[in-house]
Amino acid sequence: MHAENSFGLGAGEVRRRQIILKALLVGVVAGTLASVFRLALDGVELLRIHFVENFDGWISLPVALALGAVGGGLGVWLVRRFAPHAAGSGIPNVQSVLRREAEPEWKKLLPIKFLAGVAGIGGGLALGREGPTVQMGAASGFMVSEWFKVKAGEGERRALMSAGAGAGLAAAFNAPLSGLIFVLEELHGNFTPVMFVAAFLSSVTADVVSRLMIGESPVFHFIGLAAPGVSSLPWAALLGLAMGGLGVVFNRGLLTTISLRERLLKWPAFAVGAAAGIFVGFVGWTVPGLAGSGGELVQLSLSGKIAIGLMPLFLLARFSLTMVSYSSGAAGGIFAPLLVLGALGGLWFGAGVEHFMGSAGISPQVFCVLGMGALFTAIVRAPLTGIILMLELTASYSFMLPLLVSCLCAYGVAEALGNTPIYEALRQRSMASVKKAQQQREEKKAAKEAASSAKNSGDSGA
């Protein structure tokens, strides 16, 4: 079970009592980093919106395009120039490090991931903060292990990195249980006492730090919404099936878009980021609120304040923005974008249910929560994390039963279609790129040596 190729921890590799203090410290560091990152993103995003709205009519368009270009360009340039492993979500990189396929690194990663994330997401790219906070949290765990001089190769170092990753997710969403489950379900796929203790302590500590720095309210909230009963289960199942299909489309679309960008746009880093920023800036200017992480869109969906007729447009626009933003190579996650898609799709579906069932039906906003959980499950293939995350994000624990049904159906569709979970697919793609680059370097070196040998032989013959 815990062979060399596995990245689990044997019971004898590290003792629980040795890791308690370190895990608490990892939670404090990761929670502080995630909270400061979240505050910085909120501040920059408000600044961007303020600048765009300060100008009237068409004058605001060049402002929106310029802010998007500068933010996107700077974000991608920082990543490519100083820390290529900070690109994208960062979760696939964390998985590679835990599998011993890549070397851990924190001295460049932490500042670059932070600054590039603030620049790109703050500039309007449709990316989320949770991927960066997970990767920065894992880097914090490695940093703390170096402070305590934990020896390389020992299980304790990987436990601290995993705990930091969970702490990053917990602080990003005020969701400590989600952070813990994410480590056990997505990063490791197994359960050991040491991993549980480390992830539990770090996630709870990070959540406490986040609540002290930012506040205790759930990320999303709604008032006066009746809990869905057993009558909602058939509709929850149907929504889960639809979200399972959408999740497969999302995964394949994202991988295809990345491949197309790499093949067709061999531009300098700043130009690639600026192009993505200009596209996002234009769409965000055309329909205010579509750009950025999309938290406001989710809240509007939960409040039922989006016109139903605009749902297809919003879904298509946000899907396109996410594909373009992530494929640019900027530092940002897909948790938040997929939650937006799930909420919009759920509201659209709920409106259809209400139309057919009349006033006796279920409130459309109920399906926003179910849609988010189901889409997360289909894309990431981590149903427990998706269910717990939705409950913590909305503080609506009465949604448990329909959430279970929606997520189970979404999971079944994604599995039946043979779709690889997105983080696993991205990790495999990244490792293939690394191997290809290494092979090309070796071939160039061999060709150089052969040419040099041939030249020396010619000189000797002469």
C-alpha positions in Angstrom: 0.0 0.0 0.0 2.8 2.4 0.8 5.3 1.3 -1.7 7.8 3.7 -3.2 5.5 4.7 -6.0 2.7 5.6 -3.6 2.7 8.9 -1.8 0.8 7.7 1.3 2.4 7.5 4.7 3.1 4.3 6.6 2.1 4.3 10.3 5.7 4.0 11.3 7.1 6.8 9.2 6.4 9.6 11.6 4.8 9.9 15.0 1.8 12.1 15.5 3.1 13.9 18.5 6.2 15.0 16.6 4.1 16.9 14.0 1.6 18.7 16.1 3.6 22.0 16.7 4.8 22.0 13.1 1.3 21.5 11.7 -0.1 24.3 13.8 2.7 26.6 12.5 1.9 25.6 8.9 -1.7 26.5 9.5 -0.8 29.9 10.8 1.6 30.7 7.9 -0.7 29.3 5.2 -3.8 31.0 6.8 -2.0 34.3 6.9 -0.8 34.1 3.4 -4.2 33.0 2.0 -5.9 35.8 3.9 -3.5 38.5 2.8 -3.8 37.2 -0.8 -7.6 37.3 -0.6 -7.6 40.9 0.8 -5.1 42.0 -1.9 -7.3 40.4 -4.7 -10.4 42.1 -3.3 -8.6 45.4 -3.1 -7.2 45.2 -6.7 -10.4 44.0 -8.1 -12.3 46.9 -6.5 -9.7 49.3 -7.9 -10.2 47.9 -11.4 -13.9 48.2 -11.3 -13.6 51.7 -9.8 -11.3 52.9 -12.7 -13.6 51.4 -15.4 -16.8 52.8 -13.9 -15.2 56.2 -13.3 -15.3 56.9 -17.1 -18.5 57.4 -19.0 -19.5 55.6 -22.2 -16.9 54.5 -24.7 -14.0 56.2 -22.8 -14.2 53.4 -20.3 -13.5 50.7 -23.0 -9.8 51.5 -23.5 -9.4 51.7 -19.7 -10.9 48.2 -19.3 -8.7 46.9 -22.1 -5.5 48.5 -20.8 -6.1 47.2 -17.2 -6.7 43.7 -18.6 -3.7 43.8 -20.8 -1.3 45.1 -18.1 -2.7 42.7 -15.4 -2.7 39.6 -17.7 0.6 40.4 -19.3 2.4 41.1 -16.0 0.9 37.9 -14.4 2.0 35.6 -17.2 5.4 37.3 -17.6 6.2 36.9 -13.9 5.4 33.2 -14.0 7.3 32.3 -17.1 10.3 34.5 -16.2 10.8 33.5 -12.6 8.8 30.4 -11.6 7.2 28.3 -14.4 5.9 25.8 -11.9 3.6 28.6 -10.5 1.5 28.6 -13.7 -2.2 27.8 -13.5 -3.9 26.3 -10.5 -0.7 24.8 -8.9 -2.6 21.8 -7.5 -1.2 19.5 -10.2 2.3 20.6 -9.3 1.6 19.9 -5.6 0.5 16.4 -6.6 3.6 15.9 -8.6 5.8 16.9 -5.7 4.0 14.6 -3.3 4.5 11.8 -5.9 8.2 12.6 -6.0 7.9 13.5 -9.7 9.0 17.1 -9.1 11.2 18.9 -6.7 9.6 21.1 -4.0 10.5 24.8 -4.1 9.2 27.7 -2.1 11.7 30.6 -2.2 10.6 31.7 -5.7 7.2 30.1 -5.7 5.7 32.1 -2.8 6.4 35.6 -4.0 5.8 34.9 -7.6 2.5 33.0 -7.1 1.3 35.8 -4.9 2.3 38.7 -7.1 1.3 37.0 -10.4 -2.0 35.9 -9.0 -2.9 39.5 -7.8 -1.8 40.9 -11.2 -3.7 38.4 -13.3 -6.9 37.9 -11.3 -6.9 41.5 -10.2 -6.6 42.5 -13.9 -9.9 40.6 -14.6 -8.8 37.1 -15.7 -11.6 34.6 -14.9 -9.5 32.6 -12.4 -9.9 31.8 -8.7 -7.8 32.3 -5.6 -8.1 28.8 -4.2 -5.5 27.1 -6.5 -2.8 29.6 -5.6 -3.6 29.4 -1.9 -3.4 25.6 -2.0 0.0 25.7 -3.8 1.3 28.5 -1.5 0.0 26.5 1.5 1.9 23.4 0.3 5.0 25.6 -0.2 4.6 26.9 3.4 4.6 23.3 4.6 7.9 22.7 2.9 9.3 25.9 4.2 8.3 25.0 7.8 9.9 21.6 7.4 13.1 23.3 6.4 12.9 25.5 9.5 12.7 22.4 11.6 15.4 20.7 9.6 13.2 17.8 8.7 15.2 15.3 6.6 14.5 14.9 2.9 12.7 11.7 2.1 10.9 11.4 5.4 7.1 11.1 5.6 6.9 14.1 7.9 7.9 16.5 5.1 5.2 15.3 2.8 2.7 15.4 5.6 3.5 19.0 6.3 3.2 19.9 2.6 -0.2 18.2 2.4 -1.3 19.9 5.6 -0.3 23.2 4.1 -2.3 22.6 1.0 -5.4 21.8 3.0 -4.8 24.9 5.1 -4.7 27.0 1.9 -8.1 25.7 0.8 -9.6 26.1 4.3 -8.5 29.7 4.5 -9.6 30.5 0.9 -13.2 29.5 1.6 -13.5 29.5 5.4 -14.0 25.8 5.0 -11.8 23.7 7.4 -13.5 20.4 6.8 -13.2 20.8 3.1 -9.4 21.4 3.5 -9.1 18.2 5.5 -11.2 16.1 3.1 -9.4 17.6 0.1 -6.0 16.3 1.4 -7.3 12.9 2.1 -9.5 12.4 -1.0 -7.8 14.4 -3.7 -4.1 14.7 -2.8 -3.6 11.3 -1.2 -6.6 9.1 -1.9 -6.0 7.2 1.4 -6.2 7.8 5.2 -3.4 7.6 7.7 -3.5 8.9 11.3 -0.5 11.2 10.8 -1.9 12.7 7.7 -5.3 13.2 9.3 -3.8 14.9 12.4 -1.5 17.2 10.4 -4.2 18.2 7.9 -6.9 18.6 10.6 -4.7 20.9 12.8 -3.4 23.0 9.9 -6.9 23.4 8.3 -8.6 24.4 11.5 -5.7 26.8 12.4 -5.8 28.4 9.0 -9.5 28.9 9.2 -9.2 30.6 12.6 -6.6 32.9 11.2 -8.7 33.7 8.2 -11.8 34.4 10.3 -9.8 36.7 12.5 -8.4 38.6 9.5 -11.4 38.7 7.2 -14.5 37.8 9.1 -16.7 34.8 10.0 -19.5 35.0 7.4 -19.8 32.2 4.9 -18.4 33.0 1.4 -21.9 32.8 -0.1 -25.3 33.2 1.7 -29.0 33.4 1.1 -31.9 34.3 3.3 -35.3 32.7 3.6 -34.7 29.8 1.3 -36.7 26.6 2.3 -34.7 23.4 2.6 -35.4 21.0 -0.3 -37.3 17.9 0.6 -37.5 14.4 -0.8 -39.6 15.7 -3.7 -36.5 17.5 -5.0 -34.4 14.3 -5.4 -35.5 13.4 -9.0 -34.7 16.9 -10.1 -31.4 16.8 -8.2 -30.5 13.6 -10.0 -31.4 15.1 -13.4 -29.3 18.1 -12.7 -26.4 15.9 -11.6 -26.6 14.1 -15.0 -26.5 17.4 -16.8 -23.6 18.7 -14.8 -21.7 15.4 -15.3 -21.9 16.1 -19.0 -20.9 19.7 -18.6 -18.0 18.7 -16.4 -16.6 16.4 -19.2 -17.0 19.2 -21.7 -15.2 21.6 -19.4 -12.2 19.2 -18.9 -11.8 18.4 -22.5 -12.3 22.0 -23.5 -9.7 23.2 -21.1 -7.1 20.7 -22.2 -7.8 21.5 -25.9 -7.6 25.2 -25.4 -4.2 24.9 -23.7 -2.9 22.7 -26.5 -4.2 25.2 -29.2 -2.7 28.2 -27.4 0.7 26.5 -27.1 0.6 25.4 -30.8 -0.7 28.6 -32.3 0.4 31.4 -30.1 4.2 31.1 -29.7 4.4 34.7 -28.5 6.4 36.2 -25.7 4.9 35.7 -22.2 3.7 39.3 -21.8 2.0 39.3 -25.2 0.1 36.0 -24.4 -1.1 37.4 -21.1 -2.0 40.8 -22.5 -4.1 39.2 -25.3 -6.0 37.2 -22.8 -6.4 40.3 -20.6 -7.7 42.3 -23.5 -10.3 39.7 -24.4 -11.5 39.4 -20.8 -11.4 43.2 -20.4 -13.7 43.6 -23.5 -16.2 41.0 -22.3 -16.2 42.4 -18.8 -16.8 45.9 -20.2 -19.6 44.7 -22.4 -21.3 42.9 -19.5 -20.1 44.3 -16.2 -19.5 41.6 -13.6 -18.5 38.8 -16.0 -14.8 39.4 -15.6 -12.7 38.4 -12.5 -13.2 35.5 -10.1 -17.0 35.6 -10.4 -17.9 35.6 -6.7 -20.5 38.3 -7.3 -22.1 36.3 -10.0 -22.5 33.3 -7.7 -24.1 35.5 -5.0 -26.5 37.1 -7.6 -27.5 33.6 -8.7 -28.1 32.5 -5.1 -30.2 35.6 -4.6 -32.2 34.9 -7.9 -31.2 38.4 -9.2 -30.1 37.3 -12.7 -32.6 37.5 -15.6 -33.3 33.9 -16.7 -33.1 35.0 -20.4 -29.4 35.9 -19.9 -28.4 32.6 -18.4 -27.3 30.9 -21.7 -25.2 34.1 -22.6 -23.6 34.2 -19.1 -22.8 30.5 -19.2 -21.2 30.7 -22.6 -19.3 33.9 -21.7 -17.9 32.6 -18.4 -17.0 29.3 -20.0 -15.0 31.1 -22.8 -13.4 33.5 -20.3 -12.2 30.6 -18.1 -10.7 28.7 -21.1 -8.9 31.8 -22.3 -7.7 32.9 -18.9 -6.4 29.5 -17.7 -4.8 28.6 -21.1 -2.7 31.8 -20.9 -0.6 30.2 -18.2 -1.4 32.9 -15.6 -1.4 32.0 -11.9 -5.0 31.2 -10.9 -7.3 28.3 -10.0 -10.4 26.8 -11.5 -12.4 26.2 -8.3 -14.0 29.6 -8.4 -14.7 29.6 -12.2 -16.4 26.2 -12.1 -18.5 27.3 -9.1 -19.7 30.2 -11.2 -20.6 27.8 -14.0 -22.3 25.4 -11.6 -24.4 28.2 -10.0 -25.5 29.7 -13.3 -26.3 26.3 -14.8 -28.2 25.3 -11.6 -30.2 28.5 -11.6 -31.1 28.1 -15.3 -32.2 24.5 -14.6 -34.1 25.5 -11.5 -36.0 28.1 -13.5 -37.1 25.4 -15.9 -38.2 23.2 -13.0 -40.2 26.1 -11.6 -41.8 26.7 -15.0 -43.0 23.1 -15.3 -44.0 22.7 -11.7 -45.5 26.1 -11.1 -45.7 27.7 -7.6 -45.7 24.3 -5.9 -42.2 23.7 -7.2 -38.8 24.2 -5.6 -37.1 27.6 -5.5 -34.6 27.9 -8.5 -31.9 29.1 -6.1 -31.8 25.7 -4.4 -30.3 24.3 -7.7 -27.5 26.8 -7.6 -25.9 24.9 -4.7 -26.7 21.5 -6.2 -25.2 22.6 -9.5 -22.0 23.9 -7.9 -21.4 20.6 -6.0 -22.3 18.4 -9.0 -20.1 20.3 -11.4 -17.2 20.3 -9.0 -17.6 16.5 -8.6 -17.7 15.9 -12.3 -14.6 18.1 -13.0 -12.4 17.3 -10.0 -13.8 13.8 -9.3 -13.8 14.4 -5.5 -17.4 14.0 -4.4 -16.8 14.2 -0.7 -14.8 17.4 -1.0 -17.5 18.9 -3.3 -20.4 18.1 -0.9 -18.6 19.3 2.2 -17.4 22.5 0.4 -20.9 23.4 -0.7 -22.2 22.9 2.9 -19.5 25.1 4.3 -19.6 27.8 1.6 -23.4 28.3 2.1 -23.8 27.2 5.7 -26.9 25.3 4.5 -26.5 21.8 6.0 -30.1 20.9 5.1 -29.0 20.5 1.5 -27.1 17.3 2.3 -29.5 14.7 0.8 -30.1 16.4 -2.7 -26.4 17.3 -2.8 -25.5 13.6 -2.3 -27.8 12.6 -5.2 -26.6 15.4 -7.6 -22.9 14.7 -6.9 -23.4 10.9 -7.2 -25.1 11.3 -10.6 -22.5 13.7 -11.8 -19.7 11.4 -10.7 -21.3 8.5 -12.5 -21.7 10.3 -15.8 -18.0 11.5 -15.7 -16.8 8.0 -14.9 -19.0 6.4 -17.5 -17.6 8.7 -20.2 -14.1 7.8 -19.2 -13.0 11.3 -18.5 -9.8 11.9 -16.5 -10.2 14.2 -13.5 -8.9 17.6 -14.4 -6.0 17.9 -11.9 -4.8 14.4 -12.9 -5.0 15.3 -16.6 -3.1 18.5 -16.0 -0.5 16.7 -14.0 0.0 14.1 -16.6 0.3 16.8 -19.3 2.8 18.7 -17.3 5.0 15.7 -16.7 4.8 14.8 -20.4 6.0 18.3 -21.3 8.9 18.0 -18.8 10.0 14.7 -20.2 9.7 16.0 -23.8 11.8 19.1 -22.9 14.4 16.8 -21.2 14.5 14.6 -24.3 15.0 17.5 -26.6 17.9 18.8 -24.4 19.5 15.4 -24.5 19.1 15.2 -28.3 20.7 18.6 -28.7 23.5 17.7 -26.4 24.2 14.4 -28.3 24.1 16.2 -31.6 26.5 18.8 -30.3 28.9 16.1 -29.1 28.6 14.2 -32.4 29.4 17.4 -34.4 32.3 18.1 -32.1 33.6 14.6 -32.4 33.3 14.7 -36.2 35.2 18.0 -36.3 38.0 16.6 -34.1 38.3 13.5 -36.3 38.5 15.7 -39.4 41.2 17.8 -37.9 43.2 14.7 -36.9 42.9 13.3 -40.4 44.1 16.6 -41.9 
